[in-house]
Amino acid sequence: MTLRLYDTRRGGLQTFEPIPGRDSVGLYVCGVTPYDTGHLGHAFTYVSFDVLHRYLEYLGHDVVYVQNLTDVDDDMLRKARETGEDYLALGNRWVTTFLTEMAGLNWLPPDHLPRATQHVPQMIVLIERLLDAGLAYASDGHVYFSVAGDPAFGEVSHVPSEEMLTIANERGNVPDMPGKRDPLDFVLWQRSLPDEPSWESPWGPGRPGWHIECSAMSMTYLGNRFEIHGGGADLAFPHHEAERAQSEGATGERPFVSWWMHTGMLHEGGAKMSKSLGNLVLVRDLLRDHSGDAIRHYLVSNHYRTEVHYDADALERSARAAALLRAASARAGEPGPGELAPALVQARDRFLAALDDDLDTPSAMVELESLARMALETGDGALAAQAGAQVRELGGRILGLRLATVPERSTVAA
């Protein structure tokens, strides 16, 4: 089979093909806003894209993976104001926590982990280009993107126009900011309050809007066009919609991204897991009682696009399954000159076919566990060694379970 991935913009599965003429596949995933602890919903997104990262490399692609840190925005500054802490110190503390928790889940660090505060000059350049193109306007120290100037606005998320303002307002838009021509127009640059950080700009001292941050950071490391942009489903609108509009508007190149990929939301107690509702299942709490493999097994046992309702019993089942896989991998022998047994070849092929089908990790896990049972139940020592080696190769290298040596990666400095 050939890898097919779901593209939110085009609304269906599309055969994966890198952009011609590029040396590597670009993968950008919207990262954390480091003002508080992470929860299992965040981990679901980052583990899902970690599997994609690993599988693309398994298929022979050179991947440049970028995941940003939104270390200046309304939430960061509000939390710093509440705690009386410097916003950068606050961010550093929670970035360290995030990286530690993700290391516990055997997450491969990105090639680049850029901070928004380090890329303000690139943001200013993009805003100037949008002004020159007539797609943005300045008003009393603020700069806004004019949604009316982009007839394609809405093509990523497919949100009906009559619902856009309501959803945008729920997700951070302020409709009555000074000088807005349309309440849906979004902020590219804004005046800073007296207690907020500020950068000099052609429109006066201020700070960037949220959406322009990701455009600047992704384009700095991956260029004006790249293959995959990922994040949680709640980012499709307005964040990714705005990113697409302003990026293509600033460069004139289209499409900005070939695949927009979105993970489903994690729910607890009948509602989406969120800090505002307080219904969080924290990764650090789970790691006290469960192995990283158990948590990772639980996450990848759900398809990345599904809505997941946290189930403590399912996590316990994953802990038992992870122990089974670990025992099977312990029977692995060194690959010998002989051919794999037909039953192993068939199970491996079904595993890879599942991943080719939009990263169907639940079906892939079924095949991995069947290989584990072969390794543990057969009386044939050679077959057990081969099956154990397949568990180690597929479960470790692709699904990221700590059953095999993880490829070395450069440490990304917090």
C-alpha positions in Angstrom: 0.0 0.0 0.0 0.9 3.7 -0.2 0.6 6.1 2.8 -2.6 8.0 2.7 -3.3 10.8 5.2 -6.5 12.8 5.9 -6.3 16.4 4.9 -8.8 18.6 6.7 -8.7 21.2 3.9 -9.5 18.8 1.1 -11.8 16.8 3.3 -10.6 13.3 2.7 -7.7 10.8 2.4 -4.9 11.9 0.1 -1.9 9.8 -1.1 1.1 11.3 0.6 3.6 12.8 -1.8 6.4 15.2 -0.7 6.6 18.5 -2.4 8.8 18.1 -5.5 12.3 19.5 -5.4 12.6 19.5 -1.6 15.3 17.6 0.3 13.1 16.8 3.3 9.5 16.6 4.5 8.4 19.5 6.6 6.3 18.7 9.7 5.0 21.5 12.0 2.9 20.9 15.0 1.4 23.7 17.2 3.0 23.3 20.6 2.1 24.3 24.1 1.5 27.7 25.7 3.7 27.1 28.7 1.7 28.7 31.5 0.5 25.6 33.4 0.9 21.9 33.5 0.1 19.7 30.5 -2.7 17.1 30.4 -3.5 13.8 28.6 -5.2 15.7 25.8 -1.9 17.4 25.0 -0.1 14.1 25.2 -2.6 12.5 22.8 -1.8 15.1 20.1 2.0 15.0 20.5 2.2 11.2 20.8 0.0 10.9 17.6 2.3 13.2 15.6 5.3 11.4 17.1 4.0 8.2 15.5 3.7 10.0 12.2 7.2 11.4 12.6 8.6 8.0 13.3 6.6 6.3 10.5 7.7 8.9 7.8 11.3 8.2 8.8 10.7 4.4 8.7 9.5 4.9 5.2 12.7 6.6 4.3 11.8 10.2 4.4 14.1 12.8 5.9 11.8 14.8 8.2 12.4 18.2 9.6 10.1 18.4 12.6 9.2 21.8 14.2 7.1 22.3 17.3 6.7 25.8 18.6 6.4 27.2 22.1 3.9 30.1 22.4 5.7 31.9 25.2 4.0 35.2 24.7 0.2 35.5 24.4 -2.8 36.5 26.4 -2.9 33.4 28.5 0.8 33.6 29.3 0.6 37.2 30.4 -2.6 36.7 32.4 -1.1 33.8 34.3 2.1 35.8 35.0 0.0 38.7 36.2 -2.0 36.4 38.6 1.2 34.8 40.0 3.4 37.9 40.0 6.0 36.0 38.1 8.0 37.1 35.1 6.4 35.7 32.1 9.6 34.2 30.7 10.5 32.6 34.0 7.0 31.2 34.1 7.4 29.8 30.6 10.8 28.2 31.3 9.4 26.4 34.3 6.5 24.9 32.5 8.5 24.1 29.3 10.9 22.0 31.5 7.9 20.2 33.0 6.4 19.6 29.5 9.7 18.2 28.1 10.2 16.0 31.2 6.7 14.5 30.8 7.0 13.9 27.1 10.4 12.2 27.6 8.5 9.9 30.0 6.3 9.0 27.0 9.4 8.3 24.8 8.6 11.3 22.5 11.3 12.1 20.0 12.2 15.8 20.4 11.6 18.0 17.4 14.5 19.2 15.3 13.5 22.7 16.2 11.6 23.9 19.3 11.3 27.7 18.5 9.9 30.3 20.9 7.6 33.0 19.7 9.7 35.6 21.6 12.7 34.8 19.5 11.0 35.4 16.2 9.3 38.8 16.5 11.4 40.3 13.7 10.2 37.6 11.2 6.6 38.4 12.3 7.0 42.1 11.6 8.3 41.3 8.1 5.2 39.2 7.4 2.9 41.9 8.7 4.5 44.5 6.5 4.0 42.2 3.5 0.3 41.9 4.3 -0.1 45.6 4.6 1.7 46.1 1.3 -0.7 43.5 -0.3 -3.7 45.3 1.0 -4.7 42.4 3.1 -4.1 44.1 6.5 -4.7 47.6 7.9 -3.2 49.6 10.8 -5.3 51.5 13.3 -3.9 53.4 16.3 -1.1 51.0 17.1 -2.9 47.8 16.1 -2.7 45.9 12.9 -5.5 43.6 11.7 -5.9 41.1 8.9 -8.9 41.8 6.8 -10.9 38.6 6.4 -12.9 40.2 3.6 -9.8 40.3 1.5 -9.4 36.6 1.4 -12.2 34.8 -0.5 -10.8 31.4 0.5 -11.2 32.1 4.3 -12.9 29.1 5.7 -11.5 26.5 3.4 -9.3 24.8 6.0 -11.9 24.4 8.8 -15.1 24.4 6.7 -16.8 26.4 9.4 -20.0 28.0 8.0 -19.6 31.8 7.7 -22.5 32.4 10.0 -20.9 30.4 12.8 -17.3 31.9 12.5 -17.7 34.9 14.8 -19.2 32.8 17.6 -16.5 30.2 17.5 -13.7 32.8 17.1 -15.0 34.7 20.1 -15.0 31.5 22.2 -11.4 30.9 21.2 -9.8 34.2 22.0 -11.1 36.7 19.4 -12.1 40.2 20.8 -14.7 41.5 18.4 -14.7 45.1 19.6 -10.9 45.9 19.7 -10.2 49.5 18.7 -10.2 50.2 15.0 -11.6 46.9 13.8 -13.5 47.1 10.5 -15.0 43.7 10.9 -15.4 41.9 14.3 -14.0 38.8 12.7 -10.8 40.5 11.5 -7.9 39.1 13.6 -5.0 40.7 15.3 -1.5 40.7 13.7 0.0 43.3 16.1 -1.4 45.0 19.2 -0.5 47.6 21.7 0.9 46.2 24.9 -0.6 47.1 28.2 1.8 48.9 30.7 2.7 45.6 32.5 3.2 43.5 29.3 6.3 42.9 27.2 6.8 45.1 24.2 8.8 45.2 21.0 9.4 48.2 18.7 7.6 48.1 15.4 6.6 50.4 12.5 3.2 50.7 14.3 4.6 51.6 17.7 5.6 49.4 20.6 3.5 46.3 21.1 3.4 42.6 20.7 2.3 40.1 18.1 -1.0 38.4 17.8 -1.2 34.6 18.3 -1.8 33.5 14.7 1.1 35.4 13.1 3.5 33.7 15.5 3.0 30.2 14.0 3.3 31.5 10.4 6.6 33.2 11.2 8.0 30.2 13.1 6.9 27.5 10.6 8.2 29.5 7.6 11.5 30.3 9.2 12.4 26.6 9.4 10.3 25.0 6.7 10.0 27.7 4.0 6.9 29.3 2.4 5.4 25.9 1.6 5.7 22.6 3.4 4.0 19.2 3.7 2.2 18.8 7.0 0.8 21.1 9.7 -0.8 19.5 12.7 -2.5 20.3 16.0 -5.7 19.6 18.0 -9.0 19.8 16.3 -9.9 23.0 18.3 -7.1 24.8 16.4 -8.6 24.3 12.9 -10.6 27.5 13.5 -9.7 30.2 13.8 -6.0 29.5 14.4 -5.1 27.4 11.4 -7.6 29.2 9.2 -5.8 32.5 10.0 -2.4 30.9 9.5 -3.3 29.7 6.0 -4.8 33.1 5.0 -2.0 35.3 6.2 0.8 33.0 5.1 -0.5 32.7 1.5 -1.3 36.4 1.5 2.2 37.4 2.5 4.0 35.1 0.0 1.6 34.7 -2.8 2.4 30.9 -2.8 -0.4 28.4 -2.5 -1.0 26.0 -0.9 0.9 27.0 2.2 0.5 23.5 3.6 -0.3 20.3 1.7 -1.9 18.4 4.6 -3.7 20.0 7.6 -4.0 17.2 10.2 -6.0 17.5 13.4 -6.2 15.2 16.4 -9.5 14.5 18.2 -10.3 16.0 21.6 -9.8 14.1 24.8 -12.9 14.1 27.1 -13.3 13.5 30.8 -16.6 13.6 32.7 -18.5 14.2 29.5 -16.7 17.4 28.5 -13.6 18.3 26.6 -10.6 18.1 28.9 -9.5 21.7 29.5 -7.8 23.9 32.1 -10.8 26.2 32.3 -13.2 23.3 33.3 -10.7 21.7 35.7 -11.4 18.2 34.4 -7.8 17.4 33.7 -6.1 14.0 33.7 -2.4 15.0 34.2 0.4 13.1 32.6 2.6 13.6 35.7 0.0 12.0 37.9 -0.4 9.0 35.5 3.4 8.5 35.3 3.5 8.0 39.1 1.5 4.8 38.8 1.9 3.7 35.2 4.9 3.1 32.8 5.3 5.4 29.9 4.6 2.4 27.7 1.3 1.8 29.3 0.2 5.4 28.8 1.5 5.5 25.2 -0.2 2.2 24.4 -3.5 3.6 25.7 -3.1 6.7 23.5 -2.2 5.0 20.3 -4.9 2.4 20.8 -7.2 5.3 19.7 -7.1 6.6 16.2 -5.7 10.1 16.1 -8.8 11.7 14.6 -11.3 10.2 17.1 -12.9 11.8 20.1 -11.5 10.0 23.1 -13.2 9.6 26.4 -10.8 8.9 29.2 -11.2 5.4 30.6 -9.1 4.3 33.6 -10.0 0.7 33.0 -8.7 0.9 29.4 -5.5 2.3 30.8 -5.1 -0.7 33.1 -5.7 -3.0 30.1 -3.0 -1.1 28.2 -0.6 -1.6 31.2 -1.2 -5.4 30.9 -0.8 -5.3 27.1 2.4 -3.3 27.4 3.8 -6.0 29.7 2.9 -8.6 27.1 4.8 -6.7 24.4 7.8 -6.2 26.7 7.9 -9.9 27.5 7.7 -10.8 23.8 10.4 -8.3 22.8 12.7 -10.0 25.4 12.6 -13.1 23.2 13.9 -11.3 20.2 17.0 -12.8 18.6 19.4 -11.2 16.2 18.1 -11.1 12.6 19.4 -14.2 10.9 20.0 -15.0 7.2 16.8 -17.0 7.0 13.5 -15.7 5.7 10.7 -14.7 8.1 8.0 -17.3 8.7 5.0 -16.6 6.5 2.7 -15.9 9.5 5.1 -13.2 10.7 5.3 -11.6 7.2 1.5 -11.5 7.0 1.2 -9.9 10.4 3.9 -7.4 9.7 2.3 -6.5 6.3 -1.1 -6.0 8.0 0.6 -3.8 10.6 2.2 -1.6 7.9 -1.0 -1.5 5.8 -2.9 -0.2 8.8 -0.5 2.6 9.3 -0.6 3.4 5.6 -4.4 3.8 6.0 -4.3 7.2 7.8 -2.2 6.0 10.7 -4.7 3.4 11.9 -2.8 2.6 15.0 -5.6 0.7 16.7 -5.5 -1.9 13.9 -1.7 -1.9 13.9 -1.7 -2.6 17.6 -3.9 -5.7 17.1 -1.2 -7.1 14.7 1.6 -6.2 17.1 -0.1 -8.0 19.9 -0.7 -11.1 17.7 3.1 -11.1 17.0 3.7 -10.9 20.7 1.5 -13.9 21.3 3.3 -15.9 18.7 6.6 -15.1 20.4 5.4 -16.2 23.8 3.2 -19.2 22.9 5.2 -21.0 20.2 7.4 -23.9 21.1 9.7 -23.1 18.2 12.7 -21.1 19.5 13.6 -19.7 16.1 10.0 -18.5 15.4 9.8 -17.0 18.9 13.0 -15.0 18.3 11.8 -13.8 14.9 8.4 -12.7 16.4 10.0 -11.0 19.3 12.3 -9.1 16.9 9.3 -7.9 14.9 7.6 -6.7 18.1 10.7 -4.8 19.0 11.2 -3.3 15.5 7.5 -2.3 14.9 6.5 -1.5 18.4 9.7 0.4 19.3 10.8 2.0 16.1 7.4 3.1 14.8 4.9 3.1 17.7 7.6 4.4 20.1 7.2 1.9 22.9 10.3 1.4 25.0 10.8 -2.1 23.7 13.8 -1.4 21.5 16.6 1.1 21.2 15.2 4.5 20.4 17.2 6.3 17.6 19.5 9.0 19.2 18.4 12.6 18.7 20.1 15.8 19.6 19.0 17.2 22.9 16.8 20.2 22.3 17.6 22.9 24.9 14.7 24.2 26.8 
